[in-house]
Amino acid sequence: MARTSRAGTAGALVAPWLALAGIAVTSPVVIAQRTAQLVVGGWPPGPRERREITRMWTEKLDAFSRAAVIAGTSVPGPATAARALAPIRAAVRSNARRLGRR
């Protein structure tokens, strides 16, 4: 009788939670950085702030639409959840890195 490993199953069950944790930890940092940038920029928003606002909306639309396509076209389960969260997590992480350099 062949032995099966539970490590693969456990990893698949934990992956979506790790992705959610990464998003939950990084998102407030990105929100704070963007809010500070917009407040410091004053009113009316300058070209830099307008670019950031536009980028913020287009990135969200892109990441969530990619996640929806993955979730809608895959078999439900933890692996699909992890794959669906990947574009959102990638966008949040890249924003944190980019905004942290400023």
Secondary structure as UniProt FT lines:
FT   HELIX           7..41
FT   HELIX           47..73
FT   HELIX           78..100
//
